[in-house]
Amino acid sequence: MSGRNPAPRRSYGGRSAEERRAERRERLLAAGLELFGTRGYAATSIERLCATASVSTRNFYEEFSGREELLTTLHQHINTRASAAMTAAYADAADGGLRTRVEAAVRAFVSITASDPRWARIAFVEVIGVSAVLEQHRFRWRARWEETMTAMAREAVARGEALDRDYRLTMIAIIGAVNNLVHHWSARDQDVPLDDITAELTHLILAAITTP
C-alpha cells in the first residue's frame, strides 16, 4: 500500500455526487410518470422528459438507455408495489373466510394501481405493444399475477371453499377483467366509489371459483 489518503468525494451544496445522481433519477421517474401517464408514451420525447425533470440529455442516458427502459422501470415499480400490498393484505386476512380474504387482496390491489390515474394508464395501457422486449416483461408480470391468484384459488380448494379444477384460464380471464375495470374507473375520474369497484371484482372472483 502506498499510504496515501483516498481522494475526498466531491460534494456540491452539501450533497455527494451519488446523492445528486439519485435525485436526478427520481426527477426522471417523476417526469416519466407525469408525461407517460398523461400525454402518453408515444407522444413523449426524451427532450421533453429532460426538460420536465430539469436534467440534461447526458444525465438521462446515465440513468436509462432510452424511453423504453424508463417506462419499463415505472411498470415494474407499480406492479411490485401492488404485489407487495396484495400479498400483505391477503396474509393479514388469513384467518377470515374466502370472501374476506379475496376482498382484502382486491382492495389492496385497486388502492395501489388506481390511486393515481397516471399509474393506471402506465400499468394497463402505455406498456402494451411498445416492443417485443417490453411485451416479454409484461407477460412475465402477467404470469406472476396468474400464479399468485391460482395459489389463492388452490388454497380455497384445500379449505373446502372452492371447486377443485384447473384455474389457469380462469385467472387469465380475471386478470384481464380486473385490469380493464381498474383502468376504466381511474380514467373516468373515479366517479364510482372505490368500495363499489372492490365489491364488483370480489363478486367476480368468488363467482369464478365457486360456481360449478
C-alpha positions in Angstrom: 0.0 0.0 0.0 1.3 3.5 -0.8 -0.1 5.0 2.4 -1.8 7.8 0.5 -5.1 9.0 1.8 -8.0 8.3 -0.5 -9.2 11.3 -2.6 -12.2 13.0 -0.9 -15.5 12.6 -2.6 -16.7 15.8 -4.2 -19.8 17.4 -2.8 -21.9 20.3 -4.1 -24.2 22.1 -1.8 -23.6 19.5 0.9 -24.7 16.7 -1.4 -22.4 14.0 -2.7 -22.3 13.0 -6.4 -24.2 9.8 -5.6 -27.0 11.8 -3.9 -27.3 14.2 -6.8 -27.5 11.4 -9.2 -30.2 9.7 -7.2 -32.1 12.9 -7.1 -31.8 13.2 -10.9 -33.1 9.7 -11.3 -36.1 10.4 -9.1 -36.9 13.5 -11.1 -36.7 11.5 -14.3 -39.0 8.9 -12.9 -41.5 11.6 -11.8 -41.3 13.1 -15.2 -42.0 9.8 -16.8 -45.0 9.2 -14.5 -46.4 12.6 -15.4 -45.8 12.6 -19.2 -46.4 8.9 -19.9 -49.4 8.9 -17.6 -51.0 12.0 -19.2 -49.7 12.6 -22.7 -48.8 9.0 -23.4 -45.5 7.2 -24.2 -45.6 7.7 -28.0 -46.2 11.4 -27.6 -43.3 12.0 -25.1 -39.8 12.7 -26.3 -36.6 12.3 -24.4 -36.1 16.1 -24.7 -39.4 16.7 -23.0 -38.7 14.3 -20.3 -35.3 16.0 -19.6 -36.9 19.5 -19.7 -39.6 18.3 -17.2 -37.1 16.7 -14.9 -34.6 19.6 -15.3 -31.8 17.3 -16.3 -29.5 17.2 -19.4 -29.8 14.6 -22.1 -26.4 13.3 -21.0 -27.8 12.8 -17.5 -30.8 11.0 -18.9 -28.5 8.4 -20.6 -26.5 8.0 -17.5 -29.7 6.5 -15.9 -31.7 5.0 -18.7 -30.8 3.5 -22.1 -33.9 5.2 -23.6 -37.6 6.0 -23.1 -38.5 2.3 -23.1 -36.3 1.5 -20.1 -37.8 4.4 -18.2 -41.3 3.1 -19.0 -40.3 -0.5 -18.0 -38.9 0.8 -14.7 -42.2 2.6 -13.9 -44.2 -0.5 -14.9 -42.0 -2.7 -12.7 -42.5 -0.2 -9.8 -46.3 -0.2 -9.8 -46.5 -3.9 -10.2 -44.0 -4.5 -7.4 -45.9 -2.2 -5.0 -49.3 -3.7 -5.9 -48.0 -7.3 -5.5 -46.5 -6.5 -2.1 -49.7 -4.8 -0.9 -51.9 -7.5 -2.1 -49.8 -10.3 -0.6 -49.6 -8.5 2.8 -53.4 -7.8 2.8 -54.2 -11.4 2.0 -51.9 -12.7 4.7 -53.4 -10.3 7.3 -56.8 -11.8 6.4 -55.6 -15.4 6.6 -58.0 -16.3 9.5 -61.0 -15.0 7.6 -63.3 -16.7 5.2 -62.9 -16.8 1.4 -64.8 -13.6 0.8 -62.8 -11.7 3.5 -59.5 -12.9 2.0 -60.4 -12.1 -1.6 -61.9 -8.7 -0.7 -58.7 -7.7 1.3 -56.5 -8.7 -1.6 -58.6 -6.9 -4.2 -58.9 -3.7 -2.2 -55.1 -3.6 -1.8 -54.5 -4.1 -5.5 -57.1 -1.5 -6.5 -55.9 1.0 -3.9 -52.3 0.9 -5.3 -52.9 0.7 -9.1 -55.9 3.1 -9.3 -54.8 5.6 -6.6 -53.4 7.8 -9.4 -54.8 7.7 -13.0 -51.3 8.1 -14.3 -50.2 4.9 -12.7 -53.3 3.1 -14.0 -52.6 4.3 -17.6 -48.9 3.2 -17.4 -49.8 -0.2 -15.9 -52.6 -1.1 -18.2 -52.3 1.0 -21.4 -49.0 2.5 -22.3 -46.9 -0.6 -21.9 -48.9 -2.6 -24.5 -47.3 -3.1 -27.9 -44.3 -0.9 -27.4 -41.7 -3.6 -28.3 -41.1 -7.3 -28.1 -38.8 -6.9 -25.1 -41.4 -4.9 -23.2 -44.1 -7.4 -24.2 -42.0 -10.2 -22.6 -41.6 -8.1 -19.5 -45.4 -7.5 -19.4 -46.1 -11.2 -19.9 -43.8 -12.2 -17.1 -45.7 -10.0 -14.8 -49.0 -11.4 -16.0 -47.6 -14.9 -15.3 -46.7 -13.8 -11.8 -50.2 -12.5 -11.2 -51.7 -15.7 -12.6 -49.5 -17.8 -10.3 -50.5 -15.6 -7.3 -54.2 -15.8 -7.9 -54.1 -19.5 -8.8 -52.4 -20.2 -5.5 -55.2 -18.4 -3.7 -57.7 -20.5 -5.5 -55.9 -23.7 -4.7 -55.8 -22.6 -1.0 -59.6 -22.1 -1.2 -59.9 -25.6 -2.6 -57.9 -27.1 0.2 -60.1 -25.3 2.7 -63.2 -26.7 1.0 -64.3 -23.3 -0.2 -63.9 -23.7 -3.9 -64.2 -26.2 -6.7 -61.3 -28.4 -7.4 -60.4 -27.8 -11.1 -57.7 -26.2 -13.3 -57.9 -22.4 -12.7 -55.2 -21.2 -15.2 -57.5 -20.0 -17.9 -59.9 -18.6 -15.3 -57.2 -16.5 -13.7 -56.0 -15.1 -17.1 -59.6 -14.0 -17.8 -60.0 -12.5 -14.4 -56.7 -10.6 -14.7 -57.9 -9.1 -18.0 -61.2 -8.1 -16.4 -59.6 -6.6 -13.3 -57.1 -4.6 -15.3 -59.8 -3.2 -17.7 -62.2 -2.3 -14.9 -59.5 -0.6 -12.8 -58.3 1.4 -15.8 -61.8 2.3 -16.8 -62.6 3.5 -13.3 -59.4 5.5 -13.0 -59.7 7.1 -16.4 -63.3 8.3 -15.7 -62.1 10.5 -12.8 -63.1 7.8 -10.2 -66.8 8.7 -10.4 -67.7 5.4 -8.8 -66.8 4.7 -5.2 -63.8 2.5 -4.6 -65.9 0.3 -2.4 -68.1 -0.5 -5.4 -65.2 -1.4 -7.6 -63.8 -3.6 -4.9 -67.2 -5.3 -4.3 -67.7 -6.0 -8.0 -64.3 -7.5 -8.5 -64.7 -9.6 -5.3 -68.0 -10.9 -6.6 -66.5 -11.7 -10.0 -63.6 -13.7 -8.4 -65.9 -15.5 -6.0 -68.3 -16.5 -8.7 -65.5 -17.8 -10.9 -64.1 -20.2 -8.3 -67.3 -21.3 -6.5 -69.8 -21.7 -9.3 -69.9 -25.2 -10.9 
